[in-house]
Amino acid sequence: MVGLGVILLILGLLVNSLSMLVTIGLVLIVVGLILNFIPIGGSTRRVW
């Protein structure tokens, strides 16, 4: 999820008309990092 967010962020920065991709990319990065560091279901799995 973080990787997809980075790709969308880069695409949004390269193409000025796709500024919505920057927002979506940032949201995906934040959500991906939160899900990575907060264990869900009681397990301490790390998904990159």
PyRosetta script that sets phi, psi and omega in degrees:
from pyrosetta import init, pose_from_sequence

init()
pose = pose_from_sequence("MVGLGVILLILGLLVNSLSMLVTIGLVLIVVGLILNFIPIGGSTRRVW")
pose.set_psi(1, -38.9)
pose.set_omega(1, 178.3)
pose.set_phi(2, -66.2)
pose.set_psi(2, -39.8)
pose.set_omega(2, 178.9)
pose.set_phi(3, -62.2)
pose.set_psi(3, -42.3)
pose.set_omega(3, 177.6)
pose.set_phi(4, -63.4)
pose.set_psi(4, -39.3)
pose.set_omega(4, 177.6)
pose.set_phi(5, -62.6)
pose.set_psi(5, -40.2)
pose.set_omega(5, 179.1)
pose.set_phi(6, -66.3)
pose.set_psi(6, -41.8)
pose.set_omega(6, 178.8)
pose.set_phi(7, -62.1)
pose.set_psi(7, -46.1)
pose.set_omega(7, 179.2)
pose.set_phi(8, -64.3)
pose.set_psi(8, -36.9)
pose.set_omega(8, 178.8)
pose.set_phi(9, -63.9)
pose.set_psi(9, -44.6)
pose.set_omega(9, -179.9)
pose.set_phi(10, -65.5)
pose.set_psi(10, -43.6)
pose.set_omega(10, 178.4)
pose.set_phi(11, -62.2)
pose.set_psi(11, -40.5)
pose.set_omega(11, 179.3)
pose.set_phi(12, -66.2)
pose.set_psi(12, -33.2)
pose.set_omega(12, 178.9)
pose.set_phi(13, -76.7)
pose.set_psi(13, -32.5)
pose.set_omega(13, -179.4)
pose.set_phi(14, -74.1)
pose.set_psi(14, -37.9)
pose.set_omega(14, -178.5)
pose.set_phi(15, -107.0)
pose.set_psi(15, 110.7)
pose.set_omega(15, -173.6)
pose.set_phi(16, -65.7)
pose.set_psi(16, -27.3)
pose.set_omega(16, -177.4)
pose.set_phi(17, -76.2)
pose.set_psi(17, -11.1)
pose.set_omega(17, -178.7)
pose.set_phi(18, -106.4)
pose.set_psi(18, 52.4)
pose.set_omega(18, -176.9)
pose.set_phi(19, -67.6)
pose.set_psi(19, -20.6)
pose.set_omega(19, 178.2)
pose.set_phi(20, -65.8)
pose.set_psi(20, -29.9)
pose.set_omega(20, 179.4)
pose.set_phi(21, -65.0)
pose.set_psi(21, -31.1)
pose.set_omega(21, 178.2)
pose.set_phi(22, -63.9)
pose.set_psi(22, -44.7)
pose.set_omega(22, 179.4)
pose.set_phi(23, -63.9)
pose.set_psi(23, -46.1)
pose.set_omega(23, 179.9)
pose.set_phi(24, -63.6)
pose.set_psi(24, -40.6)
pose.set_omega(24, 179.0)
pose.set_phi(25, -62.0)
pose.set_psi(25, -43.4)
pose.set_omega(25, 179.0)
pose.set_phi(26, -64.3)
pose.set_psi(26, -40.8)
pose.set_omega(26, 179.2)
pose.set_phi(27, -63.5)
pose.set_psi(27, -43.9)
pose.set_omega(27, 179.7)
pose.set_phi(28, -64.1)
pose.set_psi(28, -38.6)
pose.set_omega(28, 178.4)
pose.set_phi(29, -63.9)
pose.set_psi(29, -46.6)
pose.set_omega(29, -178.6)
pose.set_phi(30, -63.7)
pose.set_psi(30, -46.6)
pose.set_omega(30, -179.8)
pose.set_phi(31, -64.4)
pose.set_psi(31, -40.3)
pose.set_omega(31, 178.3)
pose.set_phi(32, -62.9)
pose.set_psi(32, -41.0)
pose.set_omega(32, 178.8)
pose.set_phi(33, -68.6)
pose.set_psi(33, -38.7)
pose.set_omega(33, 178.6)
pose.set_phi(34, -64.1)
pose.set_psi(34, -45.6)
pose.set_omega(34, 179.5)
pose.set_phi(35, -66.6)
pose.set_psi(35, -27.3)
pose.set_omega(35, -179.7)
pose.set_phi(36, -73.8)
pose.set_psi(36, -39.2)
pose.set_omega(36, -173.5)
pose.set_phi(37, -94.0)
pose.set_psi(37, -14.9)
pose.set_omega(37, 176.7)
pose.set_phi(38, -105.6)
pose.set_psi(38, 114.1)
pose.set_omega(38, -179.3)
pose.set_phi(39, -68.0)
pose.set_psi(39, 135.0)
pose.set_omega(39, 179.9)
pose.set_phi(40, -110.5)
pose.set_psi(40, 132.2)
pose.set_omega(40, -179.6)
pose.set_phi(41, 83.2)
pose.set_psi(41, 12.2)
pose.set_omega(41, 177.2)
pose.set_phi(42, 83.4)
pose.set_psi(42, 0.1)
pose.set_omega(42, 179.8)
pose.set_phi(43, -102.4)
pose.set_psi(43, 156.3)
pose.set_omega(43, -178.9)
pose.set_phi(44, -106.8)
pose.set_psi(44, 53.5)
pose.set_omega(44, -179.7)
pose.set_phi(45, -82.9)
pose.set_psi(45, 144.3)
pose.set_omega(45, 178.3)
pose.set_phi(46, -114.9)
pose.set_psi(46, 117.2)
pose.set_omega(46, -179.5)
pose.set_phi(47, -114.0)
pose.set_psi(47, 119.2)
pose.set_omega(47, -179.2)
pose.set_phi(48, -102.8)
pose.dump_pdb("model.pdb")
